[in-house]
Amino acid sequence: MLDRLPHANERRLAVRLLKDAQRQVRGGHPWVYASAITSLSHEGESGDLAVLFDDDRKFLAIGLYDPRSPLRVRVLHHGRPRTLDESFWRERLTAAFALRAPLEASSHTNAYRCLHGENDQLPGLVLDRYDRSYVLKLDTHAWLPHLAALVPLLVERTGAQRIVLRLSRSEREAAAELGLTDGTLLHGDAPPARLDFLENGLHFDADIVRGQKTGHFLDQRENRARVRELADGARVLDVFSCNGGFSVYAAAGGARSVHSVDQSPHAIEAVQRNLQANRAQPGVAACSAASSVGDAFAVMRTLVEDGERFELVIVDPPSFASKQADIPAALNAYRRLTDLALKLCAPRAVLVQSSCSSRVQADAFFDTIREAALRSGRRLQELERSAHALDHPIGFPQGAYLKTLFSRVG
């Protein structure tokens, strides 16, 4: 497959920027938008290396050029001029894998994020591990001409049995022109339909070819572990459960019952599979499991009307703000979810709420939850806030997206 990919162009693009963009690039920002470019040396192709200069024609940075995207250049290197050769790629990989050394050494976890895009100075590129299988996800096809150089280094570093290519929705049409589809195998043998992996000693499966994201929401691993610590003896409600990560952890932590809610019947089937895969855990074997397929807001309203109450409620919705204009509606959705969740909380229950939208700032999210609680007449005692795990580092402001609040409900 690698020999069918386009080759990197030897000719470099010279790019001049507006003064504000020059300032941001000097500060280490990884993005340059088309509107910030004042001149190009020539018409570039996707994946060309773009050299950015200031007004005095001094080197600022070098990055990947994407003529189809408003995000025109993704910066790989700032500061002094540097050749982007094998040595450069090795340095990037070495730094990223060193950060994940505690996870790599773990015998209880073999699924985590190895490369986190811009935050590991590899903008638009993500690598997730599932045991000996790896998923390379691209947010720009500007990476395609560089995969022939990068993939062998990844195989050498990881010993990967296979590497699967996943593409963001916006990139699938462009990749199809090259004969690539979402789920293309870049290295090794084809994966099974469901691939088993370990997370904190618990068993899960992932469809790394067709599943959401790269097959599993790896970024919530530490929050799931915290839920396991809080679940003993509790009736648990897991809203937007997806494949049941929080449900499985709660059951393993000794929950009396777990009720998983998701609009996808396939997600609920995955919850049931993952609970069954962990029946050797005494807590999971003893836990009573129920589920509801449907819109989360509607299901929660029905549970309220039925008089259901829970000692642990987890609300982990998808991103409600795909663009800046969505923020007010997103905050309103968080407000409505908080109101419903509080009505489902028994006295002294623990409420866990997450947001995965980078456009919704943490303070706005936490303030919205507190305001909703005040209006409902329920008192929230904040237990803790959490953000990103070590395999999801934050390298620039927009890289901070995940925020979670654990509260005791009065």
C-alpha positions, 0 to 999 in steps of 0.5 A: 500500500505504501508504494501507492501513496504520492511522493513528497515533493522536493520543491519547497513553498516559500510562504509570507504571513500577516504580522499577527500570524508571524507573532503566533507562529513565533509563539509556537502555534501550530496552525496557519490559516489561508487568510493569514497568508500574504504570498506564496512562491508558487502553487503548492500541492497537498503535503508540500513542505511550506517554509514560513518567513517573516517580513525580513525574510527570516525563517519562522517555521516549516510545516505541511501545506494543504491547499484544500483546507482553510487551515492551510499550513500545519507547523512541524518545526519552529525556530531555526531552519531544520531538514525534515529527514529521517532523523527529524521523524525519529526525534519526534517519535522518541519524544512522544513515546518517552512521555508514554513510557509508564503506559508502555511498561504497564502489564494492565493497559495495552491501549492508549494514544501514542501520538497526539497530533499538534500536542506532540508537534505532529499536527493532524496525525494521531496514533492509537495503540490497541495491543499490537494493533495501531491506528493512524488517524489523519485530519489532513491528507497533507500527511499522505506523501510522508507516510512512506517515510513515517510508517516504517519508523513506526513499525520499527519503534512499536513492533506493530502487527498491523497499522490501520489508516483512519481518516477524518470525514473531511478527508475521505473524499480526497483520499478516495481519489488516491484509492484510499478508504477509511480503514485501509491497511498500511502494514501487516495483516487484516484485523479481526472485526473486534479486537481485544485489549486491556485497560487497567486490567479490564477487557474491552473490544474495539472495531479499529476499522469502522468504530468511532474515533479509532475504536475506543474513547481512550481519553477517558481512561483515568476518569473511568478508573476514578469511577471504579473507586466511587462505585462500590454499592451504588446504583449507577446511571451511565448516560451516553454510554457508548461501548460501556467504558464507565459501566464496566468500570463501575461494575468492576468497582462493586456497583449494585447495578448499572443502567447504560443509555445510548441512542445506538443499539450497536453501542448497547450491544458493545456494553453487553459484550464488554460486561460479559468479557469481564465476568471473571471480576467478582463485582461484574459478576454480581452487578445487575445490568440494564440498558436503554436505547434512545435519545439521552434527554428523552430517556432521562426524562422517562427515568425521572417520571418513573421515580428512578434514583441513582447514587452515581450518575455519569454524563459524558456526551459527544461534542455539542460545539463543532463550530464557534457559533454552536457554543450557546446551544452547547452550554444550554445542552449542558444546562439541561443535562445537569438539570435532568441528572440532578433529578436522578441523583439520590441524596449524597449521590456523586455526579460526574459530568464531562465535556469534550469540546475544545470550543467550550472553555472549562470555566464556562462548562463548570459555571454552567453546571453550578448555575443549573444546580442553583436553579434546581435547588440542589447543592453541589460539593465539588470533589475534583476536576480532571483534564487530560491524561499523560497520553493526551498532552496539551501543547497549545490552547486549542489542544485543551478539550476534555474537562470533567467535574466530580461532585457530591449532590446535596 
